[in-house]
């Protein structure tokens, strides 16, 4: 993994990536909103009810990273705002996506 990777991203044991996310459900729009306390902050329009926010988060990330929906898995934090996601994408791909989402943030 490159030295420029943000603190929210780490390499997974299978060649994939692990992404730490802080979710803000019930927002006006869905999208990345910067880094917060070592996590990628993601605002979601979905409410935090019956797993809707988790489903929306994983579907949004899969679409953003051009992965099949099964390529994004929730590893930790099903009922918490802070989550750990496993991504079937190499860290370099996720780092490049994060650089486009968060220009100027290192």
Chimera marker file (.cmm) of the C-alpha trace (Angstrom):
<marker_set name="trace">
<marker id="1" x="0.000" y="0.000" z="0.000" r="1" g="1" b="0" radius="0.5"/>
<marker id="2" x="1.288" y="3.476" z="-0.790" r="1" g="1" b="0" radius="0.5"/>
<marker id="3" x="2.566" y="5.805" z="1.923" r="1" g="1" b="0" radius="0.5"/>
<marker id="4" x="-0.081" y="8.373" z="0.908" r="1" g="1" b="0" radius="0.5"/>
<marker id="5" x="-2.970" y="6.171" z="2.072" r="1" g="1" b="0" radius="0.5"/>
<marker id="6" x="-5.286" y="7.951" z="4.516" r="1" g="1" b="0" radius="0.5"/>
<marker id="7" x="-5.575" y="6.648" z="8.097" r="1" g="1" b="0" radius="0.5"/>
<marker id="8" x="-9.070" y="5.255" z="7.448" r="1" g="1" b="0" radius="0.5"/>
<marker id="9" x="-7.704" y="2.703" z="4.953" r="1" g="1" b="0" radius="0.5"/>
<marker id="10" x="-5.678" y="-0.440" z="5.540" r="1" g="1" b="0" radius="0.5"/>
<marker id="11" x="-4.750" y="-3.483" z="3.507" r="1" g="1" b="0" radius="0.5"/>
<marker id="12" x="-6.759" y="-6.648" z="4.029" r="1" g="1" b="0" radius="0.5"/>
<marker id="13" x="-5.220" y="-10.128" z="4.299" r="1" g="1" b="0" radius="0.5"/>
<marker id="14" x="-6.747" y="-11.211" z="0.968" r="1" g="1" b="0" radius="0.5"/>
<marker id="15" x="-5.425" y="-8.390" z="-1.238" r="1" g="1" b="0" radius="0.5"/>
<marker id="16" x="-8.509" y="-6.290" z="-0.565" r="1" g="1" b="0" radius="0.5"/>
<marker id="17" x="-8.930" y="-3.275" z="1.695" r="1" g="1" b="0" radius="0.5"/>
<marker id="18" x="-10.413" y="-2.370" z="5.042" r="1" g="1" b="0" radius="0.5"/>
<marker id="19" x="-12.134" y="1.012" z="5.351" r="1" g="1" b="0" radius="0.5"/>
<marker id="20" x="-13.117" y="2.663" z="8.638" r="1" g="1" b="0" radius="0.5"/>
<marker id="21" x="-16.250" y="4.766" z="8.239" r="1" g="1" b="0" radius="0.5"/>
<marker id="22" x="-18.160" y="7.145" z="10.513" r="1" g="1" b="0" radius="0.5"/>
<marker id="23" x="-21.771" y="7.276" z="9.327" r="1" g="1" b="0" radius="0.5"/>
<marker id="24" x="-24.163" y="10.224" z="9.651" r="1" g="1" b="0" radius="0.5"/>
<marker id="25" x="-27.630" y="8.838" z="8.793" r="1" g="1" b="0" radius="0.5"/>
<marker id="26" x="-30.638" y="10.972" z="7.906" r="1" g="1" b="0" radius="0.5"/>
<marker id="27" x="-28.652" y="13.555" z="5.936" r="1" g="1" b="0" radius="0.5"/>
<marker id="28" x="-29.991" y="15.640" z="3.048" r="1" g="1" b="0" radius="0.5"/>
<marker id="29" x="-27.665" y="13.932" z="0.563" r="1" g="1" b="0" radius="0.5"/>
<marker id="30" x="-25.454" y="10.844" z="0.408" r="1" g="1" b="0" radius="0.5"/>
<marker id="31" x="-21.725" y="11.324" z="-0.004" r="1" g="1" b="0" radius="0.5"/>
<marker id="32" x="-18.280" y="11.449" z="1.533" r="1" g="1" b="0" radius="0.5"/>
<marker id="33" x="-17.817" y="14.381" z="3.886" r="1" g="1" b="0" radius="0.5"/>
<marker id="34" x="-14.141" y="14.372" z="4.839" r="1" g="1" b="0" radius="0.5"/>
<marker id="35" x="-12.057" y="12.587" z="7.400" r="1" g="1" b="0" radius="0.5"/>
<marker id="36" x="-13.087" y="12.537" z="11.055" r="1" g="1" b="0" radius="0.5"/>
<marker id="37" x="-11.083" y="10.963" z="13.881" r="1" g="1" b="0" radius="0.5"/>
<marker id="38" x="-9.317" y="8.471" z="11.589" r="1" g="1" b="0" radius="0.5"/>
<marker id="39" x="-12.478" y="7.523" z="9.693" r="1" g="1" b="0" radius="0.5"/>
<marker id="40" x="-14.074" y="8.514" z="6.415" r="1" g="1" b="0" radius="0.5"/>
<marker id="41" x="-17.252" y="10.423" z="7.328" r="1" g="1" b="0" radius="0.5"/>
<marker id="42" x="-20.140" y="9.443" z="5.068" r="1" g="1" b="0" radius="0.5"/>
<marker id="43" x="-23.493" y="11.197" z="5.142" r="1" g="1" b="0" radius="0.5"/>
<marker id="44" x="-26.444" y="9.000" z="4.178" r="1" g="1" b="0" radius="0.5"/>
<marker id="45" x="-30.016" y="9.934" z="3.333" r="1" g="1" b="0" radius="0.5"/>
<marker id="46" x="-31.187" y="6.597" z="4.746" r="1" g="1" b="0" radius="0.5"/>
<marker id="47" x="-32.490" y="6.495" z="8.316" r="1" g="1" b="0" radius="0.5"/>
<marker id="48" x="-30.767" y="4.369" z="10.991" r="1" g="1" b="0" radius="0.5"/>
<marker id="49" x="-33.704" y="1.951" z="11.126" r="1" g="1" b="0" radius="0.5"/>
<marker id="50" x="-33.765" y="-1.801" z="10.413" r="1" g="1" b="0" radius="0.5"/>
<marker id="51" x="-30.317" y="-1.773" z="8.790" r="1" g="1" b="0" radius="0.5"/>
<marker id="52" x="-31.362" y="0.679" z="6.075" r="1" g="1" b="0" radius="0.5"/>
<marker id="53" x="-28.346" y="2.926" z="6.667" r="1" g="1" b="0" radius="0.5"/>
<marker id="54" x="-25.963" y="-0.056" z="6.511" r="1" g="1" b="0" radius="0.5"/>
<marker id="55" x="-27.532" y="-1.266" z="3.265" r="1" g="1" b="0" radius="0.5"/>
<marker id="56" x="-27.378" y="2.238" z="1.779" r="1" g="1" b="0" radius="0.5"/>
<marker id="57" x="-23.736" y="2.650" z="2.824" r="1" g="1" b="0" radius="0.5"/>
<marker id="58" x="-22.628" y="-0.640" z="1.277" r="1" g="1" b="0" radius="0.5"/>
<marker id="59" x="-24.624" y="-0.078" z="-1.933" r="1" g="1" b="0" radius="0.5"/>
<marker id="60" x="-23.226" y="3.470" z="-2.279" r="1" g="1" b="0" radius="0.5"/>
<marker id="61" x="-19.623" y="2.324" z="-1.740" r="1" g="1" b="0" radius="0.5"/>
<marker id="62" x="-20.029" y="-0.565" z="-4.185" r="1" g="1" b="0" radius="0.5"/>
<marker id="63" x="-21.349" y="1.820" z="-6.852" r="1" g="1" b="0" radius="0.5"/>
<marker id="64" x="-18.640" y="4.421" z="-6.173" r="1" g="1" b="0" radius="0.5"/>
<marker id="65" x="-15.833" y="1.844" z="-6.369" r="1" g="1" b="0" radius="0.5"/>
<marker id="66" x="-17.399" y="-0.014" z="-9.336" r="1" g="1" b="0" radius="0.5"/>
<marker id="67" x="-17.665" y="-3.228" z="-7.316" r="1" g="1" b="0" radius="0.5"/>
<marker id="68" x="-20.476" y="-5.760" z="-7.206" r="1" g="1" b="0" radius="0.5"/>
<marker id="69" x="-22.639" y="-5.296" z="-4.108" r="1" g="1" b="0" radius="0.5"/>
<marker id="70" x="-21.133" y="-8.465" z="-2.601" r="1" g="1" b="0" radius="0.5"/>
<marker id="71" x="-17.700" y="-6.798" z="-2.870" r="1" g="1" b="0" radius="0.5"/>
<marker id="72" x="-18.474" y="-4.609" z="0.180" r="1" g="1" b="0" radius="0.5"/>
<marker id="73" x="-19.012" y="-6.369" z="3.518" r="1" g="1" b="0" radius="0.5"/>
<marker id="74" x="-19.689" y="-5.017" z="6.987" r="1" g="1" b="0" radius="0.5"/>
<marker id="75" x="-17.133" y="-6.523" z="9.366" r="1" g="1" b="0" radius="0.5"/>
<marker id="76" x="-17.842" y="-4.531" z="12.502" r="1" g="1" b="0" radius="0.5"/>
<marker id="77" x="-20.297" y="-1.903" z="13.743" r="1" g="1" b="0" radius="0.5"/>
<marker id="78" x="-23.707" y="-3.064" z="12.512" r="1" g="1" b="0" radius="0.5"/>
<marker id="79" x="-25.516" y="-0.951" z="15.114" r="1" g="1" b="0" radius="0.5"/>
<marker id="80" x="-22.837" y="1.724" z="15.635" r="1" g="1" b="0" radius="0.5"/>
<marker id="81" x="-22.003" y="4.886" z="13.744" r="1" g="1" b="0" radius="0.5"/>
<marker id="82" x="-18.376" y="3.764" z="13.365" r="1" g="1" b="0" radius="0.5"/>
<marker id="83" x="-18.016" y="0.804" z="11.034" r="1" g="1" b="0" radius="0.5"/>
<marker id="84" x="-15.286" y="-1.355" z="9.536" r="1" g="1" b="0" radius="0.5"/>
<marker id="85" x="-15.913" y="-2.461" z="5.956" r="1" g="1" b="0" radius="0.5"/>
<marker id="86" x="-14.076" y="-5.084" z="3.916" r="1" g="1" b="0" radius="0.5"/>
<marker id="87" x="-13.730" y="-4.146" z="0.249" r="1" g="1" b="0" radius="0.5"/>
<marker id="88" x="-12.844" y="-6.438" z="-2.646" r="1" g="1" b="0" radius="0.5"/>
<marker id="89" x="-10.635" y="-3.722" z="-4.125" r="1" g="1" b="0" radius="0.5"/>
<marker id="90" x="-6.888" y="-3.236" z="-3.778" r="1" g="1" b="0" radius="0.5"/>
<marker id="91" x="-5.793" y="-0.436" z="-1.443" r="1" g="1" b="0" radius="0.5"/>
<marker id="92" x="-4.340" y="1.511" z="-4.383" r="1" g="1" b="0" radius="0.5"/>
<marker id="93" x="-7.769" y="1.675" z="-6.065" r="1" g="1" b="0" radius="0.5"/>
<marker id="94" x="-9.469" y="2.842" z="-2.860" r="1" g="1" b="0" radius="0.5"/>
<marker id="95" x="-6.698" y="5.393" z="-2.189" r="1" g="1" b="0" radius="0.5"/>
<marker id="96" x="-7.197" y="6.868" z="-5.667" r="1" g="1" b="0" radius="0.5"/>
<marker id="97" x="-10.985" y="7.025" z="-5.114" r="1" g="1" b="0" radius="0.5"/>
<marker id="98" x="-10.500" y="8.703" z="-1.720" r="1" g="1" b="0" radius="0.5"/>
<marker id="99" x="-8.150" y="11.277" z="-3.293" r="1" g="1" b="0" radius="0.5"/>
<marker id="100" x="-10.943" y="12.213" z="-5.729" r="1" g="1" b="0" radius="0.5"/>
<marker id="101" x="-13.542" y="12.357" z="-2.933" r="1" g="1" b="0" radius="0.5"/>
<marker id="102" x="-11.402" y="14.324" z="-0.494" r="1" g="1" b="0" radius="0.5"/>
<marker id="103" x="-9.183" y="16.707" z="-2.458" r="1" g="1" b="0" radius="0.5"/>
<marker id="104" x="-6.601" y="18.423" z="-0.291" r="1" g="1" b="0" radius="0.5"/>
<marker id="105" x="-7.077" y="16.122" z="2.708" r="1" g="1" b="0" radius="0.5"/>
<marker id="106" x="-4.188" y="13.893" z="3.591" r="1" g="1" b="0" radius="0.5"/>
<link id1="1" id2="2" r="1" g="1" b="0" radius="0.2"/>
<link id1="2" id2="3" r="1" g="1" b="0" radius="0.2"/>
<link id1="3" id2="4" r="1" g="1" b="0" radius="0.2"/>
<link id1="4" id2="5" r="1" g="1" b="0" radius="0.2"/>
<link id1="5" id2="6" r="1" g="1" b="0" radius="0.2"/>
<link id1="6" id2="7" r="1" g="1" b="0" radius="0.2"/>
<link id1="7" id2="8" r="1" g="1" b="0" radius="0.2"/>
<link id1="8" id2="9" r="1" g="1" b="0" radius="0.2"/>
<link id1="9" id2="10" r="1" g="1" b="0" radius="0.2"/>
<link id1="10" id2="11" r="1" g="1" b="0" radius="0.2"/>
<link id1="11" id2="12" r="1" g="1" b="0" radius="0.2"/>
<link id1="12" id2="13" r="1" g="1" b="0" radius="0.2"/>
<link id1="13" id2="14" r="1" g="1" b="0" radius="0.2"/>
<link id1="14" id2="15" r="1" g="1" b="0" radius="0.2"/>
<link id1="15" id2="16" r="1" g="1" b="0" radius="0.2"/>
<link id1="16" id2="17" r="1" g="1" b="0" radius="0.2"/>
<link id1="17" id2="18" r="1" g="1" b="0" radius="0.2"/>
<link id1="18" id2="19" r="1" g="1" b="0" radius="0.2"/>
<link id1="19" id2="20" r="1" g="1" b="0" radius="0.2"/>
<link id1="20" id2="21" r="1" g="1" b="0" radius="0.2"/>
<link id1="21" id2="22" r="1" g="1" b="0" radius="0.2"/>
<link id1="22" id2="23" r="1" g="1" b="0" radius="0.2"/>
<link id1="23" id2="24" r="1" g="1" b="0" radius="0.2"/>
<link id1="24" id2="25" r="1" g="1" b="0" radius="0.2"/>
<link id1="25" id2="26" r="1" g="1" b="0" radius="0.2"/>
<link id1="26" id2="27" r="1" g="1" b="0" radius="0.2"/>
<link id1="27" id2="28" r="1" g="1" b="0" radius="0.2"/>
<link id1="28" id2="29" r="1" g="1" b="0" radius="0.2"/>
<link id1="29" id2="30" r="1" g="1" b="0" radius="0.2"/>
<link id1="30" id2="31" r="1" g="1" b="0" radius="0.2"/>
<link id1="31" id2="32" r="1" g="1" b="0" radius="0.2"/>
<link id1="32" id2="33" r="1" g="1" b="0" radius="0.2"/>
<link id1="33" id2="34" r="1" g="1" b="0" radius="0.2"/>
<link id1="34" id2="35" r="1" g="1" b="0" radius="0.2"/>
<link id1="35" id2="36" r="1" g="1" b="0" radius="0.2"/>
<link id1="36" id2="37" r="1" g="1" b="0" radius="0.2"/>
<link id1="37" id2="38" r="1" g="1" b="0" radius="0.2"/>
<link id1="38" id2="39" r="1" g="1" b="0" radius="0.2"/>
<link id1="39" id2="40" r="1" g="1" b="0" radius="0.2"/>
<link id1="40" id2="41" r="1" g="1" b="0" radius="0.2"/>
<link id1="41" id2="42" r="1" g="1" b="0" radius="0.2"/>
<link id1="42" id2="43" r="1" g="1" b="0" radius="0.2"/>
<link id1="43" id2="44" r="1" g="1" b="0" radius="0.2"/>
<link id1="44" id2="45" r="1" g="1" b="0" radius="0.2"/>
<link id1="45" id2="46" r="1" g="1" b="0" radius="0.2"/>
<link id1="46" id2="47" r="1" g="1" b="0" radius="0.2"/>
<link id1="47" id2="48" r="1" g="1" b="0" radius="0.2"/>
<link id1="48" id2="49" r="1" g="1" b="0" radius="0.2"/>
<link id1="49" id2="50" r="1" g="1" b="0" radius="0.2"/>
<link id1="50" id2="51" r="1" g="1" b="0" radius="0.2"/>
<link id1="51" id2="52" r="1" g="1" b="0" radius="0.2"/>
<link id1="52" id2="53" r="1" g="1" b="0" radius="0.2"/>
<link id1="53" id2="54" r="1" g="1" b="0" radius="0.2"/>
<link id1="54" id2="55" r="1" g="1" b="0" radius="0.2"/>
<link id1="55" id2="56" r="1" g="1" b="0" radius="0.2"/>
<link id1="56" id2="57" r="1" g="1" b="0" radius="0.2"/>
<link id1="57" id2="58" r="1" g="1" b="0" radius="0.2"/>
<link id1="58" id2="59" r="1" g="1" b="0" radius="0.2"/>
<link id1="59" id2="60" r="1" g="1" b="0" radius="0.2"/>
<link id1="60" id2="61" r="1" g="1" b="0" radius="0.2"/>
<link id1="61" id2="62" r="1" g="1" b="0" radius="0.2"/>
<link id1="62" id2="63" r="1" g="1" b="0" radius="0.2"/>
<link id1="63" id2="64" r="1" g="1" b="0" radius="0.2"/>
<link id1="64" id2="65" r="1" g="1" b="0" radius="0.2"/>
<link id1="65" id2="66" r="1" g="1" b="0" radius="0.2"/>
<link id1="66" id2="67" r="1" g="1" b="0" radius="0.2"/>
<link id1="67" id2="68" r="1" g="1" b="0" radius="0.2"/>
<link id1="68" id2="69" r="1" g="1" b="0" radius="0.2"/>
<link id1="69" id2="70" r="1" g="1" b="0" radius="0.2"/>
<link id1="70" id2="71" r="1" g="1" b="0" radius="0.2"/>
<link id1="71" id2="72" r="1" g="1" b="0" radius="0.2"/>
<link id1="72" id2="73" r="1" g="1" b="0" radius="0.2"/>
<link id1="73" id2="74" r="1" g="1" b="0" radius="0.2"/>
<link id1="74" id2="75" r="1" g="1" b="0" radius="0.2"/>
<link id1="75" id2="76" r="1" g="1" b="0" radius="0.2"/>
<link id1="76" id2="77" r="1" g="1" b="0" radius="0.2"/>
<link id1="77" id2="78" r="1" g="1" b="0" radius="0.2"/>
<link id1="78" id2="79" r="1" g="1" b="0" radius="0.2"/>
<link id1="79" id2="80" r="1" g="1" b="0" radius="0.2"/>
<link id1="80" id2="81" r="1" g="1" b="0" radius="0.2"/>
<link id1="81" id2="82" r="1" g="1" b="0" radius="0.2"/>
<link id1="82" id2="83" r="1" g="1" b="0" radius="0.2"/>
<link id1="83" id2="84" r="1" g="1" b="0" radius="0.2"/>
<link id1="84" id2="85" r="1" g="1" b="0" radius="0.2"/>
<link id1="85" id2="86" r="1" g="1" b="0" radius="0.2"/>
<link id1="86" id2="87" r="1" g="1" b="0" radius="0.2"/>
<link id1="87" id2="88" r="1" g="1" b="0" radius="0.2"/>
<link id1="88" id2="89" r="1" g="1" b="0" radius="0.2"/>
<link id1="89" id2="90" r="1" g="1" b="0" radius="0.2"/>
<link id1="90" id2="91" r="1" g="1" b="0" radius="0.2"/>
<link id1="91" id2="92" r="1" g="1" b="0" radius="0.2"/>
<link id1="92" id2="93" r="1" g="1" b="0" radius="0.2"/>
<link id1="93" id2="94" r="1" g="1" b="0" radius="0.2"/>
<link id1="94" id2="95" r="1" g="1" b="0" radius="0.2"/>
<link id1="95" id2="96" r="1" g="1" b="0" radius="0.2"/>
<link id1="96" id2="97" r="1" g="1" b="0" radius="0.2"/>
<link id1="97" id2="98" r="1" g="1" b="0" radius="0.2"/>
<link id1="98" id2="99" r="1" g="1" b="0" radius="0.2"/>
<link id1="99" id2="100" r="1" g="1" b="0" radius="0.2"/>
<link id1="100" id2="101" r="1" g="1" b="0" radius="0.2"/>
<link id1="101" id2="102" r="1" g="1" b="0" radius="0.2"/>
<link id1="102" id2="103" r="1" g="1" b="0" radius="0.2"/>
<link id1="103" id2="104" r="1" g="1" b="0" radius="0.2"/>
<link id1="104" id2="105" r="1" g="1" b="0" radius="0.2"/>
<link id1="105" id2="106" r="1" g="1" b="0" radius="0.2"/>
</marker_set>
